[in-house]
Amino acid sequence: MSIAEQLQQKYTYADYAQWPEDEHWELIDGEPYAMTAPQRLHQDIVSELCRQVGNYLQGKPCKFYVSPFDVRLPRKDEADADVETVVQPDLSVICDPSKLDKQGCRGAPDWIIEVLSPSTALKDMNTKRSLYQQHGVQEYWLIHPEDCWLMVYTLDEQGRYGQPGVFGMDEPTAVQRFPDLSIDWSFMSAV
């Protein structure tokens, strides 16, 4: 197969499942995106978010998962092999246990957090925001680690993301999906 043919080919979860395990990819509408190793600051933030969210969710029915963790987003009821979108958000919270299976999650998580990296920022801010809205992710956070701000998108009654809330990391940020949870950013001064 020529390079031009490879570039035009659409891939599915069946293809994705055959790719080497030591490589990390996302598949959006059949188009593969290579994932790069995150920087230390990115990992510091993800680790602390895991601690805070994990502590909050103890004893609750929701589960959280950190990348690499496959979230398959089918268009309708197609078989897993035919799904063309598989993403690996930095952090996913799933409250419907029927969405969880051996491969990961099939369907929209309730809350997704992405920590922006220079190589993926535009994809996270545009392509994935649109994708998550389309599939019904209730709350989507985009964290800009270098400039210490975040954008929070929440679905409205029409199933659309309105204008995002934009917050600095100088005080705790409330989680819309879990009103009694706020993320404390004080750890940022030490990273």
C-alpha positions, 0 to 999 in steps of 0.5 A: 500500500502506498503512502498516499493510500495509507493516509486516506485509509480510515481505521477502526477499533479492530485495526487499533487493537492490533497496533503495538502495545508500546505505542500510544494512539488515539483514533478520531473518526478513523484518523490515527493520532500518535500520542507523545510522552508528556512532560513532567509538569503534565504528569505532576498535575495528572498525579495530583488530580488522580489523588484528589478525585480518587479520594473524593470518589472513595465509597461512591459508585463512580470510577476514575481512570488515567491514560492510557485508558481506552474510551471508545465513542461509537456513533450508534450501536456498531460493534466494537470492531467498527468503532472509528473513535478511541481516545485516551483522556488524561483523566476520565470519570465514569458513573455508569458501570454498564459502560465499563468493560474489559477493554475500557469504556464504551460511551461517554464518560461523565467528566473528562480532564485533558492537560494541554501539551504543546503537541496536542493543545489544538486537538484537545481544544477543538477536535476533542471538545466537539467530539465530547459535546457530540457524545454527551460528556457532561463536563470537560476540563482543559488545563493549561499547565504553563499559564496556570488556567483552565477552561470548563465546558458543561453541557446545557439542556440542549446537549451543547457546550456553551461558553466555557468558564475560565478560571485561574489556579489561584483558588479551588475550582468547583466541579459542576458534576460533583458540587461537593468537590473542588480541586485545590490548586495549591500544589501548583506552587511546588511543581 
